[in-house]
Amino acid sequence: MVFTIARKAKLKDDGILFCGNNAKDVTGSMIYIRFANKQILLECGLLQDNSYLAAYKANSEKFKFKPDELDYVFVGHSHIDHIGLLPRLIKEGFHGKIIMTYPSSVMSKYLLLNCAFIVNDEARVLSKRYNREYEPLYTEEDVYKTLDYIYVYNEYNHVYKLDDVISFQWFKNSHCVGAAQLQLILNDGIKTKKILYTSDIGALDTKNHYVENTEIPITFSDVSIMESTYGLNTRATKKTREFDVEHLRVAIETVLERQGSIILPAFSFSRSQELLTTLYLLFGENEDFKTDIVVDSMLTCDICQAYEDVLDSDFCELWTKVYNWKNVKYVREKVESKAWVNDPIPKIVISSSGFCTNGRILSYLDKYLRDINSMICFSGFVGTDDSYLSYRIKNGKTHKTININKVPVPNRADCITMNTFSSHANFDDLLKFGSNLNTNQLVLVHGSTEAKNCLKEHLREEISKNDKSYKVKCSEKDMIIAL
């Protein structure tokens, strides 16, 4: 295998081109493959950034391939940083197959429609701010066209043959409902090449509900491409899910006793449902627990409803109990949302977004950050610097006042963070996964430069301990691997 890097790279021969932003960071997943005159894309994700302008420029860049010449797009899971540019791909001429599992196909509809609203609103803001016309990346109509190109392949550990050259199989992945790892099997009649792509991977021994443990594929792959989001061993934590759940229980009981409210910023897909399930398991059987649990987000409500359609029977039984819990109030309309914000009665609120960048969560923060009796509970990564509102809220000692919609708000509420609710594999799991593969080489993507380099050095040691000898490489933007 030969690695080359060219800043204006175009792939003309059989190979893998790391053309997406996931080659250098944790968002904007996209990898392009050519083999035997077939053209494949591994995901087509939106780059997400705190700066509207930077994100718009990045997401508007010309593709390193011609969309109308692509045969297939494979999607590991339906988070926007992995599917958010699919409608633009369709808009620019793609007419092949978008391949994913059934749950991912259902979730993609809701997430892409919501994303269309967001990118249109961001284009409007940019147009007003810079006094020039910014065309939206795509529209709701483009999303509906995209859905027509989605093809469902739902069985794990089953080899599907798509044509004379391309076959594939899914492996289990606990990252979120519907998530899968992909193995591509490419055969031109002379040579066979196998490529493993993990997409984002979840824990090997997950504590999340509604998903099965991530498996470590034992079948051989010439090239394995693995995410490295938590590749820094400094991010390791000794806290357990049980610790965080108990912490949440005590926090809720304490805040309610002092007549405050608990605000849980959460991503609409997966995290919100996990938190709701945790609350049900804590308080659902307690007839004395009368507190309202407000799920305030149209997207979150849609996904909660869709869970019943996509979950297997055992998982569905628990979710049905959670979804129909009498304490839960699902809020879709803005008028009702405003009423809940202003309602002084103590309550628990789950609202999007998780990083507090936009959405109805801002109204709750505006109201309850001022309240010394209330609490903000984060359930995952809050950012690394004060460009993130979530980071500023968490670090109240240095950010005593926070601007929300350009209005200063006193940062008085309590704040806790529960790190074990992350859907990403932690450092130890990445190390175990990456050092137990059957491969010729391992390429790290979807991580910061520091995370990839740290994980690479530790992987080399572990691979050697396991009496294996494959190489580990950190991806770079426009890097090419010949096949």
Phi and psi in degrees as a GROMACS rama.xvg file:
@    title "Ramachandran Plot"
@    xaxis  label "Phi"
@    yaxis  label "Psi"
@TYPE xy
-116.572  130.269  VAL-2
-98.7881  133.473  PHE-3
-135.613  153.723  THR-4
-131.296  124.882  ILE-5
-137.712  125.485  ALA-6
-65.0627  -26.4272  ARG-7
-112.396  45.0462  LYS-8
-65.1325  137.044  ALA-9
-131.236  135.108  LYS-10
-91.0085  113.395  LEU-11
-107.187  -24.1336  LYS-12
-113.157  177.98  ASP-13
-59.6877  126.794  ASP-14
172.075  -178.472  GLY-15
-118.821  126.988  ILE-16
-113.232  120.902  LEU-17
-86.8276  81.7124  PHE-18
-94.9928  -12.6185  CYS-19
-88.9021  168.064  GLY-20
-67.5783  -18.13  ASN-21
-66.8015  -8.20856  ASN-22
-70.6511  -20.2526  ALA-23
-131.342  -6.6042  LYS-24
-155.55  -163.922  ASP-25
-105.83  23.3594  VAL-26
-149.34  158.626  THR-27
77.9966  54.1416  GLY-28
-71.5502  128.599  SER-29
-169.355  123.868  MET-30
-136.257  132.56  ILE-31
-108.835  135.035  TYR-32
-130.506  135.267  ILE-33
-118.014  137.8  ARG-34
-160.437  124.029  PHE-35
50.4252  47.7382  ALA-36
66.5756  10.5881  ASN-37
-99.911  146.205  LYS-38
-125.744  128.612  GLN-39
-130.14  144.922  ILE-40
-120.666  129.508  LEU-41
-93.85  97.699  LEU-42
68.32  164.623  GLU-43
-150.641  77.0611  CYS-44
-95.5864  152.983  GLY-45
-80.4969  134.974  LEU-46
-78.4148  125.74  LEU-47
-107.934  129.581  GLN-48
-145.595  150.958  ASP-49
-64.4707  -25.9488  ASN-50
-92.0027  117.925  SER-51
-58.0204  -43.1507  TYR-52
-67.4056  -45.1932  LEU-53
-61.8146  -42.847  ALA-54
-64.8578  -42.4365  ALA-55
-61.5731  -45.5982  TYR-56
-62.1851  -44.8449  LYS-57
-64.6108  -42.7542  ALA-58
-77.9473  -9.45933  ASN-59
-98.9854  -6.10387  SER-60
-58.8248  146.888  GLU-61
-62.2255  135.706  LYS-62
-63.844  151.978  PHE-63
-85.4054  18.5861  LYS-64
-154.525  169.524  PHE-65
-97.5371  114.837  LYS-66
-53.4102  -35.2728  PRO-67
-75.6758  -5.95824  ASP-68
-102.047  -6.14752  GLU-69
-70.926  140.723  LEU-70
-92.4908  -42.647  ASP-71
-142.904  148.539  TYR-72
-122.111  125.389  VAL-73
-102.259  132.987  PHE-74
-119.888  120.453  VAL-75
-76.8343  -35.7148  GLY-76
-162.592  172.396  HIS-77
-103.606  22.9641  SER-78
-70.3545  148.285  HIS-79
-61.59  -31.1245  ILE-80
-73.9326  3.43991  ASP-81
-120.917  -16.6661  HIS-82
-129.58  -4.80117  ILE-83
-68.2574  -12.25  GLY-84
-105.305  5.73472  LEU-85
-56.792  -44.2722  LEU-86
-62.8602  -33.2684  PRO-87
-66.3287  -37.0322  ARG-88
-60.6214  -44.345  LEU-89
-64.0994  -44.4657  ILE-90
-57.0868  -31.1132  LYS-91
-99.8666  14.1218  GLU-92
115.4  -1.79267  GLY-93
-62.0293  134.005  PHE-94
-140.389  26.1573  HIS-95
-91.9033  -149.814  GLY-96
-107.337  133.712  LYS-97
-100.975  118.172  ILE-98
-109.517  127.096  ILE-99
-157.871  172.982  MET-100
-76.1274  166.644  THR-101
-62.4168  -48.9787  TYR-102
-58.2991  -38.5177  PRO-103
-64.1991  -36.1514  SER-104
-65.5073  -38.3739  SER-105
-68.588  -47.8296  VAL-106
-65.2852  -34.5618  MET-107
-59.1391  -37.6787  SER-108
-58.6429  -52.4889  LYS-109
-66.9204  -41.6054  TYR-110
-69.4445  -38.0814  LEU-111
-72.0384  -37.5124  LEU-112
-63.5403  -40.9782  LEU-113
-65.4453  -39.7731  ASN-114
-65.5167  -36.4783  CYS-115
-60.3981  -41.1054  ALA-116
-62.0899  -43.1351  PHE-117
-67.187  -47.2203  ILE-118
-67.9071  -29.607  VAL-119
-68.8144  -40.8312  ASN-120
-67.9175  -38.7924  ASP-121
-65.8727  -37.3923  GLU-122
-64.7812  -38.1492  ALA-123
-63.22  -44.3839  ARG-124
-62.8996  -44.0612  VAL-125
-64.1003  -40.7303  LEU-126
-61.1639  -42.6496  SER-127
-70.0045  -40.7902  LYS-128
-68.6653  -39.7054  ARG-129
-109.075  6.17802  TYR-130
54.7427  43.8699  ASN-131
-151.768  162.757  ARG-132
-86.3047  118.715  GLU-133
-106.25  113.728  TYR-134
-76.682  133.053  GLU-135
-56.4985  148.013  PRO-136
-58.1425  -36.8936  LEU-137
-167.839  173.294  TYR-138
-119.671  174.136  THR-139
-59.4394  -36.3483  GLU-140
-61.3218  -39.8275  GLU-141
-63.653  -34.1293  ASP-142
-64.1695  -46.3716  VAL-143
-63.4845  -34.3334  TYR-144
-65.2816  -38.3363  LYS-145
-61.028  -40.6241  THR-146
-59.9823  -27.2671  LEU-147
-69.7143  -17.372  ASP-148
-100.632  3.46537  TYR-149
-84.7925  129.298  ILE-150
-120.232  132.366  TYR-151
-96.0874  127.361  VAL-152
-128.673  111.135  TYR-153
-110.485  -5.11787  ASN-154
-95.5152  131.646  GLU-155
-83.206  152.488  TYR-156
56.0051  36.5074  ASN-157
-131.062  128.068  HIS-158
-83.8205  119.011  VAL-159
-100.243  134.531  TYR-160
-102.687  117.767  LYS-161
-89.057  -36.9287  LEU-162
-161.16  -167.045  ASP-163
-68.7236  -15.4549  ASP-164
-109.477  -40.1152  VAL-165
-112.016  124.227  ILE-166
-126.492  165.741  SER-167
-159.684  165.295  PHE-168
-145.931  153.777  GLN-169
-96.87  148.833  TRP-170
-120.318  154.883  PHE-171
-67.2739  147.759  LYS-172
-150.851  122.692  ASN-173
-89.2923  11.3248  SER-174
-58.5869  -42.0587  HIS-175
-167.215  170.602  CYS-176
-58.8923  127.989  VAL-177
89.3402  -7.12825  GLY-178
-69.5188  149.885  ALA-179
-151.297  149.683  ALA-180
-90.2621  153.974  GLN-181
-119.078  134.847  LEU-182
-116.416  118.33  GLN-183
-87.9046  136.739  LEU-184
-120.952  110.566  ILE-185
-111.941  127.695  LEU-186
-141.942  119.118  ASN-187
-101.325  11.8985  ASP-188
94.0519  -16.9321  GLY-189
-116.081  -46.4595  ILE-190
-129.129  153.838  LYS-191
-122.183  132.894  THR-192
-126.867  135.704  LYS-193
-119.039  132.284  LYS-194
-125.432  124.024  ILE-195
-98.7197  129.836  LEU-196
-126.891  117.564  TYR-197
-77.9141  -19.7928  THR-198
54.1075  -155.585  SER-199
-77.274  137.597  ASP-200
-116.306  147.465  ILE-201
-96.7464  -175.685  GLY-202
-64.3784  149.402  ALA-203
-73.7015  -26.79  LEU-204
-129.958  77.2925  ASP-205
-72.1053  145.975  THR-206
-102.326  -3.61335  LYS-207
-75.6425  151.059  ASN-208
-87.884  161.145  HIS-209
73.075  8.71605  TYR-210
-136.665  153.456  VAL-211
-97.6497  159.357  GLU-212
-57.1917  145.56  ASN-213
-64.4863  132.332  THR-214
-97.8857  149.965  GLU-215
-95.1829  110.391  ILE-216
-61.1329  135.474  PRO-217
-98.5442  -15.0442  ILE-218
-71.0695  151.1  THR-219
-74.2441  141.31  PHE-220
-133.484  136.263  SER-221
-64.0859  -43.6532  ASP-222
-128.237  131.658  VAL-223
-116.428  131.69  SER-224
-117.767  116.288  ILE-225
-124.434  140.161  MET-226
-69.7386  159.545  GLU-227
-144.609  33.1239  SER-228
-50.8895  -48.8934  THR-229
-103.733  46.9421  TYR-230
-76.4992  -11.0534  GLY-231
-83.1578  123.201  LEU-232
-71.0565  -9.91192  ASN-233
-71.2148  -15.3914  THR-234
-86.825  -2.25678  ARG-235
-63.5483  143.349  ALA-236
-131.363  143.848  THR-237
-90.2876  -5.94422  LYS-238
-70.9519  146.095  LYS-239
-107.277  166.442  THR-240
-60.265  -38.9748  ARG-241
-60.3317  -38.1416  GLU-242
-62.4688  -47.3672  PHE-243
-65.2039  -39.0856  ASP-244
-64.401  -42.7228  VAL-245
-65.8699  -39.082  GLU-246
-59.281  -43.4225  HIS-247
-64.5966  -43.007  LEU-248
-60.4492  -47.7846  ARG-249
-64.3056  -41.2018  VAL-250
-61.5896  -44.5331  ALA-251
-63.1884  -47.2224  ILE-252
-63.1925  -38.4238  GLU-253
-66.6984  -46.7685  THR-254
-67.1003  -42.0932  VAL-255
-65.5893  -35.2709  LEU-256
-63.373  -33.528  GLU-257
-95.3185  14.9786  ARG-258
67.1699  32.1698  GLN-259
-101.113  179.045  GLY-260
-118.113  154.309  SER-261
-111.598  123.761  ILE-262
-110.37  122.309  ILE-263
-114.379  93.6666  LEU-264
-66.2025  133.468  PRO-265
-156.223  145.403  ALA-266
-63.7199  143.9  PHE-267
-65.7423  -35.0742  SER-268
-103.134  124.242  PHE-269
85.622  -58.9572  SER-270
-66.4214  -43.3029  ARG-271
-62.5118  -41.8871  SER-272
-68.5925  -34.8038  GLN-273
-66.7185  -42.2759  GLU-274
-65.5393  -41.9798  LEU-275
-62.5305  -40.3201  LEU-276
-65.8597  -41.7025  THR-277
-60.5261  -43.4934  THR-278
-63.0823  -40.0944  LEU-279
-63.2862  -44.2202  TYR-280
-67.7768  -25.9126  LEU-281
-79.5151  -42.3723  LEU-282
-128.299  -5.83403  PHE-283
-63.7203  -29.2413  GLY-284
-94.5101  1.25477  GLU-285
-93.2228  105.43  ASN-286
-66.3193  -20.0327  GLU-287
-82.6721  -9.11668  ASP-288
-85.9217  105.43  PHE-289
-107.238  -2.61737  LYS-290
-63.1029  135.323  THR-291
-72.5088  138.568  ASP-292
-113.328  111.183  ILE-293
-97.6763  117.101  VAL-294
-100.201  101.367  VAL-295
-113.556  90.7773  ASP-296
-179.883  127.675  SER-297
-60.158  -43.2118  MET-298
-63.9872  -44.5425  LEU-299
-61.5337  -41.6693  THR-300
-61.9442  -42.2234  CYS-301
-61.7559  -44.2109  ASP-302
-69.6723  -39.3211  ILE-303
-57.6776  -43.2454  CYS-304
-66.3505  -39.0588  GLN-305
-70.9609  -22.9197  ALA-306
-55.4916  -37.6392  TYR-307
-63.1541  -25.5842  GLU-308
-84.4062  -23.3295  ASP-309
-110.167  -11.4711  VAL-310
-84.7319  145.73  LEU-311
-67.6585  164.507  ASP-312
-55.0194  -47.6761  SER-313
-63.7447  -44.7046  ASP-314
-66.4083  -38.1951  PHE-315
-64.8677  -33.3096  CYS-316
-61.0275  -44.9608  GLU-317
-67.5153  -45.2503  LEU-318
-62.1917  -36.6281  TRP-319
-60.1246  -40.3877  THR-320
-64.9532  -43.3706  LYS-321
-64.6536  -48.7424  VAL-322
-62.5326  -34.6237  TYR-323
-96.8245  9.28882  ASN-324
-56.9616  127.573  TRP-325
-64.3798  -22.8956  LYS-326
-72.7595  -20.4913  ASN-327
-84.2625  132.033  VAL-328
-117.561  116.732  LYS-329
-92.0218  121.229  TYR-330
-112.368  115.692  VAL-331
-104.442  -43.2702  ARG-332
-87.2978  146.939  GLU-333
-62.67  -37.832  LYS-334
-61.6904  -44.216  VAL-335
-66.643  -37.3832  GLU-336
-60.5626  -45.8289  SER-337
-61.011  -37.681  LYS-338
-64.649  -40.4959  ALA-339
-68.3447  -37.6821  TRP-340
-58.1615  -43.5294  VAL-341
-87.1588  -8.17842  ASN-342
-70.0138  120.141  ASP-343
-77.24  -9.68709  PRO-344
-66.1649  133.466  ILE-345
-54.8973  139.737  PRO-346
-157.536  168.36  LYS-347
-112.129  128.84  ILE-348
-119.831  128.767  VAL-349
-112.095  118.905  ILE-350
-147.628  155.178  SER-351
-99.2271  154.231  SER-352
-105.412  170.003  SER-353
-67.0837  -34.749  GLY-354
-90.3935  2.2054  PHE-355
63.0156  29.845  CYS-356
-79.6088  -30.5727  THR-357
-163.817  -173.902  ASN-358
90.6183  -177.927  GLY-359
-69.4604  -16.775  ARG-360
-57.3612  -30.7348  ILE-361
-62.3806  -36.2511  LEU-362
-66.1592  -40.5306  SER-363
-66.7857  -39.8781  TYR-364
-65.3173  -41.3943  LEU-365
-57.0045  -39.4326  ASP-366
-79.1985  -46.5909  LYS-367
-99.6918  -14.4682  TYR-368
-62.3212  -26.7907  LEU-369
-75.1071  -16.6791  ARG-370
-94.0967  113.168  ASP-371
-64.9034  -18.6963  ILE-372
-88.9735  -11.2633  ASN-373
-96.1249  174.669  SER-374
-145.624  141.278  MET-375
-103.689  125.751  ILE-376
-115.834  110.413  CYS-377
-89.4856  147.584  PHE-378
-126.304  41.4707  SER-379
165.911  -159.472  GLY-380
-62.4092  132.209  PHE-381
-112.743  9.26608  VAL-382
98.4425  166.398  GLY-383
-110.829  -4.77429  THR-384
-154.083  176.421  ASP-385
-78.6471  9.90279  ASP-386
-73.6638  -17.0866  SER-387
-94.0766  126.978  TYR-388
-60.8085  -38.582  LEU-389
-60.4931  -39.559  SER-390
-64.0926  -42.3331  TYR-391
-66.5806  -38.436  ARG-392
-63.4987  -45.5354  ILE-393
-62.5546  -37.6861  LYS-394
-97.5504  63.8693  ASN-395
-66.5793  -24.961  GLY-396
-65.1991  -33.2646  LYS-397
-101.79  -6.96933  THR-398
-131.902  74.7468  HIS-399
-74.1133  -20.9404  LYS-400
-130.402  138.312  THR-401
-128.08  135.396  ILE-402
-84.8027  124.483  ASN-403
-123.542  118.81  ILE-404
53.1661  41.8532  ASN-405
69.4391  13.2938  LYS-406
-113.563  126.96  VAL-407
-66.1146  131.612  PRO-408
-127.515  126.664  VAL-409
-62.3808  133.153  PRO-410
-94.752  75.7656  ASN-411
-103.293  -22.2811  ARG-412
-66.9721  153.025  ALA-413
-64.8537  162.394  ASP-414
-149.396  133.069  CYS-415
-130.407  158.62  ILE-416
-129.471  131.814  THR-417
-112.83  99.1093  MET-418
-75.9268  -20.2404  ASN-419
-79.082  -0.207571  THR-420
-85.8444  0.747196  PHE-421
-59.541  143.297  SER-422
-90.9428  -1.95392  SER-423
-91.056  147.298  HIS-424
-60.4957  138.215  ALA-425
-81.7801  -179.278  ASN-426
-57.0016  -47.2204  PHE-427
-62.0289  -40.1391  ASP-428
-67.7714  -39.8216  ASP-429
-61.8855  -40.0881  LEU-430
-65.1662  -44.6852  LEU-431
-66.6567  -44.7976  LYS-432
-61.8181  -52.7751  PHE-433
-68.7171  -21.3973  GLY-434
-96.8459  1.29097  SER-435
-120.583  21.441  ASN-436
-85.041  162.753  LEU-437
-111.377  92.0924  ASN-438
-153.081  167.306  THR-439
-90.877  -32.6791  ASN-440
-155.652  150.681  GLN-441
-121.466  126.324  LEU-442
-112.292  128.097  VAL-443
-94.5768  127.395  LEU-444
-128.997  -179.587  VAL-445
53.0313  51.8442  HIS-446
-159.518  158.478  GLY-447
-65.8989  162.733  SER-448
-56.8831  -42.3836  THR-449
-64.5496  -42.9785  GLU-450
-64.8066  -43.5046  ALA-451
-64.7643  -44.6053  LYS-452
-65.8438  -39.183  ASN-453
-63.9971  -47.7829  CYS-454
-64.5819  -38.118  LEU-455
-58.7287  -46.5165  LYS-456
-64.6988  -41.2841  GLU-457
-69.7056  -35.6982  HIS-458
-63.9369  -40.1369  LEU-459
-57.2867  -42.5969  ARG-460
-65.1449  -45.7463  GLU-461
-68.3471  -38.7154  GLU-462
-61.4181  -41.5099  ILE-463
-65.0984  -40.7325  SER-464
-62.339  -30.4211  LYS-465
-87.0156  11.1438  ASN-466
58.5957  37.2449  ASP-467
-115.599  166.948  LYS-468
-140.716  18.3548  SER-469
-74.651  155.673  TYR-470
-83.6681  152.245  LYS-471
-119.379  130.028  VAL-472
-130.189  137.668  LYS-473
-87.6956  131.898  CYS-474
-69.1028  152.142  SER-475
-133.635  154.49  GLU-476
-60.86  130.259  LYS-477
72.3344  16.1215  ASP-478
-69.0067  142.219  MET-479
-120.665  135.489  ILE-480
-114.272  121.252  ILE-481
-72.2188  143.371  ALA-482
